[in-house]
């Protein structure tokens, strides 16, 4: 990442050069299959997904639009369930959630993680079996916990001593039992962006193993009459490409598991290793497939349990991004194109589209990398270094920092950005009062609206001023 500059990162030394991994393509019309959903292809330069040409989709539904490949989403969900066949696979709803995708998950036999009352409402509306729901969150309110107990949520992942106290009061008053897992911090920082590495000590999630809080939480849960201690939960970060972090975390969490069993006298039947499995956003990324992950993680747990002389608990994982991330792309319409001179005589094309940081905040928030392709026609123009930017009144409103696009990209063309299924629509906003795009599912040449496009009436509905 460029060094700091008082006028912003774009002015820092080296900021105007493309990254070392980005290579000029021999044919800018081609797509890299690893970055796209499995049904994505080009015919005459026009991108199609699920048998639907994006030119037809935009003509019917407008742009920007999130395009969700149902076949790809289901196949990735199924791949995790089959590879981790002895585990419970919880889809992390925070990545992207809708009643449609929740029904798909139910049909594919997965479990579901939620982390707010709103996400729980989507699961309830979709008719998802509540016994297959896990409820996360570091600051669940008493009313949220009461609702979870009333609905019969399968497990609540507790994150603080205050939450344990709340559950004790609620279960005593209502005569119910809360099935509980304890979120622990294993002191492992995954090789990922600082803001999304969640297992080191200095952060808001979980009980520290090192300080002894995690053991004390297990003792309190075990002693509480209305709480059933299922096991320990660990999550080490996001966009992780290897199992080394999981190995260290599993060793520490299983050691605590063994100590709780021996000293408190409770056999916890479960353990959750979390999620964070990475996907390919650009050609620099090399994610593992579910079968490889399952083999490596199962061997780690088996080895550690043998070393500790304990039985293996039933394991859970929580993929979210790894399922929905590659299953969705975002299609934009180009509005303006500018050429900007760079150091060394280079020129970068600034391609402005009809969306931006309101539909994909990750580039601005996490310095995330994305790719893009001309999606509406074939071009024989040479590929030039380009930056895809949004329409917002913000210098940091960048969708794709660096990409080689045809030199003749012009207003009215469509661009498509792959890998936008996770945390793009979920984190979308109305910044500058821009309307959030629709989510359109495609399959076998047909389209269906998953989330409709917002209207100005939606935007003004909460504005109660005269």
Secondary structure, 3 states (H helix, E strand, C coil): CCCCCCCCHHHCCCCCCCCCCCCCCCCCCCCCHHHCCCCCEEECCEEEECCEEHHHHHHHHCCCEEEEEHHHHHHHHHHHHHHCCCCEEEEECCCCCCHHHHHHHHHCCCEEEECCHHHHHHHHHCCCCHHHEEECCCCCCHHHHHHHHHHCCCEEEECCHHHHHHHHHHHHHHCCCEEEEEEEECCCCCCCCHHHCCCCCCCCCCEECCCCHHHHHHHHHHHCCCEEEEEEEECCCCCECCCHHHHHHHHHHHHHHHHHHHHHCCCCCEEECCCCECCCCCCCCCCCCHHHHHHHHHHHHHHHHHHHCCCCCEEEECCCHHHHCCCEEEEEEEEEEEEEECHHHCEEEEEEECCCCCCCCHHHHHCCCCCCEECECCCCCCEEEEEEECCCCCCCCEEEEEEEEECCCCCCCEEEEECCCCCCCCCCCCHHHCCCCEEEEEECCEEEEEECCCCHHHHHCCCCCC
